[in-house]
Amino acid sequence: MNRRDFLKTGVGALAAAGAVGARAEADGPQNMRTASKAVQDVKRAKLAQLKELGPTITDFEVRRKKDIPGKRAAFYIDDAMFTFRDLAAQRPKSCWDHRFLGHLKEAWERYGQRIQLNLFYRNDFFYGVREGLFSLKDMPDTWRDEFQAAKEWFRFGFHSLQEYPDYPWISASYDDVKLTWDLITSEVERFAGPGMFAKAVVPHWGPMSREGCIALKDCGAKVVWVSRGKRWEYTGDRSILPYGHAYRIENHRKPESAIYWRAGGGDDISVSASGYNHLETEFVEKTRGTYNWIHDNATGVNFKAFTSGGPCLNLFRLQDITAAIERIGEPEFYCYGTHEQYFFKDYFMYQPDYCEKTLLTAKWMHDHGYQYIFIEDTVD
């Protein structure tokens, strides 16, 4: 099944086959894209036949932020672009009149939720030619004062040039990353004013080249998302990766590019490409749900797990969210995320309970004694 077919019909097909429903009762809340154990066993068997590689980051130290009292939470939303398209077209009196932004403001006012909204520079041709022509340059500065007034709880972040292709940064040059950073940040400062850009980076799809990691640091990023687990050599067998991802490794391939088992419920991308920002599990786990991070002495880049093991909200049903939150206990730092496009009715995977998920999770954090901060606040 290819990528488009899976995203449109895969969840229903898996559920119909009993891969989700039966396991959910036995094992608790399940990622809606969870595949059967049989499917995952086939993938693991293929990995076992490959050459295992060592880590990309070998000269590093674990550091810890010491001046954070009590429990903290952080929340980020990836793939943001449709909101700006709407604002530019609709021109509401207040930006918070747009329900997507409005429900984030509601979460701040009711539960103290802070938010990092990770941006594309432009929309994608996948959604139509006119959609693809829209970029942050078309976003008016009408609401600049409102964004400035929200600086305490609302920030924008770096993500990618656009939504497709997948794994855009795995073979990125230094210039690729710096140019995109400059494009995004210059437009954010124009329409939202200074001091609105976050210093924690979630690269689109995760993997980032070594050159790209250095570029992010030089651009001002304090900490970069990191993947974890064993690395295996990519041999050119394209069948081991889903929906064309092998081509992303092969195009301008970097020496650090490899493949790994992507934990997270055995979803359709459980075998994934990895870049430089990848560590063995034992070291990433030292940062997960804590005020710790990894400092790479070779590049000067800081790395950290940006999730605590809790849910990516768009991958779980509303009725499963609370159980998915609670299954990891109450770490000192609870970090979690979701994706913007599932809010929108014209998106083919629209979730009508999107806002309810955000507010439910924010309330849980508030009721369990968590105070929200930005991810970068956990790193010196």
GIWO-V262231 format. One line per field, one symbol per residue. ss: DSSP state (H for helix, E for strand, - for the rest). burial: 1 if it has 16 or more other C-alpha atoms within 10 Angstrom, else 0. Layout:
ss = ???
burial = ???
//
This chain:
ss = --HHHHHHHHHHHHHH----HHHHHHH---------HHHHHHHHHHHH---EE------EEEEE-------EEEEEEEEE-HHHHHHHHH----HHH-HHHHHHHHHHHHH---EEEEEE-E--HHH-HHHHH-EHHH-----HHHHHH----EEEEEEE-------------HHHHHHHHHHHHHHHHHHH----E--EE--------HHHHHHHHHH---EEE-EE--EE-----HHH----HHHHHH-------EEEE---------EEEE---EE-HHHH-------EEEEE-----EEE-------EHHH--HHHHHHHHH------EEEEEEEHHHH----------HHHHHHHHHHHHHH---EE--HHHH--
burial = 00000100011001100011000100001111111100010010001000010011100101110000001111111111111110110000001101010011101100111111111111110000000001111111111100110110111111111110011111111101110110011111001110011111111111111111111110001111111111111100000111101101100001011111110101111111111111110011111111111111000011111111111111111101110110000111111111111111000000100110111111101100011111110110
//
